[in-house]
């Protein structure tokens, strides 16, 4: 359950290499693709999930979704119209005039038409909790306006379709809930996103990348410090999109993650920093230590 404090899980799962059952916070493995794929994915399917219409943190959650969607649209503005495909489940289901239930959400995933060279991005902002400390990724439960769903429930039907990559960015708690202050926002002039960085991170990975915004048992704040060019609402999404709008171009997640970790700490006023379970995007041939480290102000 997420109160006014939110923890954000960013998980990028690319199907070119199998997942490991062992602890992954220091593990990086080279990609072992079964088939030779182009440098970039053919399409990016984006699924939007939100707890955004029931008060509390809803306003911040809606801002997070809008910030991510806006950045992606800018990055793909020069592509064919069908290369960036949105599946917006943050609105009411037109068939029921109610918010998507868990079963209806799963039906959407099961019915998606995904090509072998397509990537799928799931972005969620809302409540959440980890059910099993020994398996924080698969037991991570996401709460939406109309129900809850786990990362494992989403991953299973998508894996069956064998896309090139599955990317999870989920903005919700991964620790114990507690009462916190009302999230603060600030008005910042919108800059242009770094299209090359976004496309590199979304379209080029070949391996397994699994990142969460806070170490196990630590909550992240829904307020932020510093610039917010994408007008997001929570500290990690602010940090993420701040780097997406930065003039520095990143080619892969291995280079991007250390900067993201420090930026998350800065945006959260030292309350939390990103942790990597795995960083294997095919860009390095040897293991790289990605041990969690909280960087204070």
TAQUIPE-V271392 format. One record per residue. N is the residue number from 0. PHI is phi in radians with two decimals (999 if undefined). NEAR is the number of other C-alpha atoms within 10 Angstrom. Layout:
N & PHI & NEAR
N & PHI & NEAR
This chain:
0 & 999 & 19
1 & -1.90 & 24
2 & -1.62 & 20
3 & -1.62 & 21
4 & -1.91 & 26
5 & -2.13 & 35
6 & -1.94 & 33
7 & -2.09 & 29
8 & -1.85 & 28
9 & -1.90 & 28
10 & -2.18 & 25
11 & -2.00 & 27
12 & -2.00 & 28
13 & -1.91 & 28
14 & -1.43 & 23
15 & -1.26 & 23
16 & -2.39 & 20
17 & -1.28 & 13
18 & -1.35 & 14
19 & -1.81 & 11
20 & -1.53 & 8
21 & -1.50 & 9
22 & -0.96 & 12
23 & -2.11 & 16
24 & -1.29 & 18
25 & -2.22 & 16
26 & -1.87 & 19
27 & -2.30 & 25
28 & -2.12 & 20
29 & -1.17 & 18
30 & -1.23 & 21
31 & -2.32 & 14
32 & -1.11 & 16
33 & -1.37 & 9
34 & -2.31 & 9
35 & -1.36 & 8
36 & -1.98 & 15
37 & -1.06 & 10
38 & -1.07 & 12
39 & -2.10 & 17
40 & -1.20 & 22
41 & -1.28 & 17
42 & -2.36 & 20
43 & -2.12 & 23
44 & -1.58 & 21
45 & -2.03 & 19
46 & -1.84 & 20
47 & -1.84 & 22
48 & -2.15 & 28
49 & -2.67 & 28
50 & -1.81 & 28
51 & -2.33 & 23
52 & -2.39 & 16
53 & -2.27 & 10
54 & 1.39 & 8
55 & 1.08 & 15
56 & -1.48 & 24
57 & -0.97 & 20
58 & -1.08 & 16
59 & -1.13 & 24
60 & -1.11 & 28
61 & -1.10 & 21
62 & -1.11 & 19
63 & -1.05 & 29
64 & -1.09 & 23
65 & -1.14 & 17
66 & -1.15 & 20
67 & -1.16 & 21
68 & -1.08 & 17
69 & -1.10 & 14
70 & -1.14 & 20
71 & -1.15 & 20
72 & -1.07 & 16
73 & -1.17 & 14
74 & -1.19 & 20
75 & -1.91 & 16
76 & -1.07 & 13
77 & -1.61 & 8
78 & -1.54 & 10
79 & -1.04 & 9
80 & -1.02 & 9
81 & -1.63 & 11
82 & -1.36 & 15
83 & -1.90 & 18
84 & -2.05 & 14
85 & -1.72 & 16
86 & -2.08 & 15
87 & -1.53 & 13
88 & -1.73 & 21
89 & -1.48 & 22
90 & -1.87 & 16
91 & -1.26 & 15
92 & -1.20 & 16
93 & -1.07 & 9
94 & -1.39 & 7
95 & -2.15 & 8
96 & 1.04 & 9
97 & -2.27 & 12
98 & -1.20 & 21
99 & -1.04 & 24
100 & -1.39 & 18
101 & -1.04 & 17
102 & -1.12 & 12
103 & -1.17 & 15
104 & -1.13 & 21
105 & -1.10 & 16
106 & -1.05 & 12
107 & -1.12 & 15
108 & -1.08 & 19
109 & -1.19 & 15
110 & -1.66 & 11
111 & -1.18 & 14
112 & -1.66 & 11
113 & -2.14 & 18
114 & -1.46 & 14
115 & -1.10 & 15
116 & -1.82 & 18
117 & -1.69 & 20
118 & -1.85 & 28
119 & -2.17 & 27
120 & -1.94 & 21
121 & -1.91 & 21
122 & -2.01 & 22
123 & -2.26 & 29
124 & -2.30 & 34
125 & 2.97 & 28
126 & -1.35 & 31
127 & -3.07 & 31
128 & -2.82 & 22
129 & -1.69 & 23
130 & -1.47 & 16
131 & -2.35 & 11
132 & -1.08 & 13
133 & -1.43 & 13
134 & -2.48 & 13
135 & -1.10 & 20
136 & -1.25 & 22
137 & -1.22 & 16
138 & -1.61 & 18
139 & -1.21 & 24
140 & -1.79 & 24
141 & -1.82 & 27
142 & -1.82 & 24
143 & -2.01 & 26
144 & -1.07 & 23
145 & -1.89 & 20
146 & 2.84 & 15
147 & -2.18 & 17
148 & -2.68 & 19
149 & -1.66 & 19
150 & -1.05 & 18
151 & -1.11 & 14
152 & -1.12 & 16
153 & -1.34 & 18
154 & -1.13 & 17
155 & -1.02 & 12
156 & -1.18 & 17
157 & -1.27 & 20
158 & -1.04 & 14
159 & -1.10 & 9
160 & -1.52 & 16
161 & 0.94 & 17
162 & -1.28 & 20
163 & -1.14 & 29
164 & -2.68 & 28
165 & -2.14 & 26
166 & -2.13 & 25
167 & -1.93 & 23
168 & -2.24 & 21
169 & -2.10 & 28
170 & -1.81 & 32
171 & -2.84 & 34
172 & -1.18 & 33
173 & -2.26 & 32
174 & -2.41 & 24
175 & -1.50 & 16
176 & -1.28 & 19
177 & -2.70 & 12
178 & -1.29 & 9
179 & -2.46 & 12
180 & -1.25 & 11
181 & -1.10 & 14
182 & -0.99 & 19
183 & -1.76 & 12
184 & -2.26 & 16
185 & -2.52 & 14
186 & -1.59 & 9
187 & -2.29 & 12
188 & -1.10 & 10
189 & -1.30 & 12
190 & -1.73 & 12
191 & -1.45 & 14
192 & -1.21 & 23
193 & -1.44 & 21
194 & -1.04 & 19
195 & -1.15 & 16
196 & -1.06 & 22
197 & -1.06 & 23
198 & -1.17 & 19
199 & -1.05 & 17
200 & -1.29 & 18
201 & -1.54 & 22
202 & -1.96 & 22
203 & -1.78 & 23
204 & -1.03 & 30
205 & -2.46 & 24
206 & 2.87 & 27
207 & -2.20 & 28
208 & -2.20 & 28
209 & -2.38 & 24
210 & -2.28 & 25
211 & -2.19 & 25
212 & -1.35 & 33
213 & -2.41 & 31
214 & -1.14 & 22
215 & -0.93 & 15
216 & 1.46 & 12
217 & -1.93 & 17
218 & -1.65 & 23
219 & -2.00 & 29
220 & -1.50 & 25
221 & -1.66 & 30
222 & -1.79 & 24
223 & -2.76 & 25
224 & -2.20 & 19
225 & 1.72 & 16
226 & -1.15 & 16
227 & -2.52 & 27
228 & -1.10 & 22
229 & -1.61 & 28
230 & 1.06 & 25
231 & -1.37 & 29
232 & -2.11 & 29
233 & -2.14 & 32
234 & -0.97 & 34
235 & -1.21 & 36
236 & -1.12 & 31
237 & -1.06 & 29
238 & -1.11 & 29
239 & -1.03 & 24
240 & -1.28 & 23
241 & -1.05 & 24
242 & -1.27 & 22
243 & -1.15 & 27
244 & -1.75 & 21
245 & -1.37 & 15
246 & -1.28 & 13
247 & -1.24 & 11
248 & -1.73 & 16
249 & -1.92 & 21
250 & -1.68 & 17
251 & -2.72 & 23
252 & -1.27 & 25
253 & -1.10 & 21
254 & -1.35 & 12
255 & -1.30 & 16
256 & -1.06 & 20
257 & -1.00 & 17
258 & -1.25 & 16
259 & -1.07 & 22
260 & -1.04 & 26
261 & -1.17 & 21
262 & -1.17 & 24
263 & -1.12 & 29
264 & -1.11 & 27
265 & -1.14 & 22
266 & -1.18 & 27
267 & -1.67 & 25
268 & 1.06 & 19
269 & 1.39 & 17
270 & -1.30 & 19
271 & -2.79 & 27
272 & -2.42 & 29
273 & -1.13 & 28
274 & -2.12 & 26
275 & -1.85 & 28
276 & -1.32 & 24
277 & -2.54 & 29
278 & -2.38 & 30
279 & -2.30 & 28
280 & -1.87 & 27
281 & 1.48 & 24
282 & -1.61 & 18
283 & -2.28 & 15
284 & -1.50 & 12
285 & -2.14 & 10
286 & -1.01 & 14
287 & -2.28 & 15
288 & -1.23 & 12
289 & -2.26 & 19
290 & -1.03 & 13
291 & -1.13 & 18
292 & -2.58 & 17
293 & -1.52 & 17
294 & -1.78 & 17
295 & -1.41 & 13
296 & -1.03 & 11
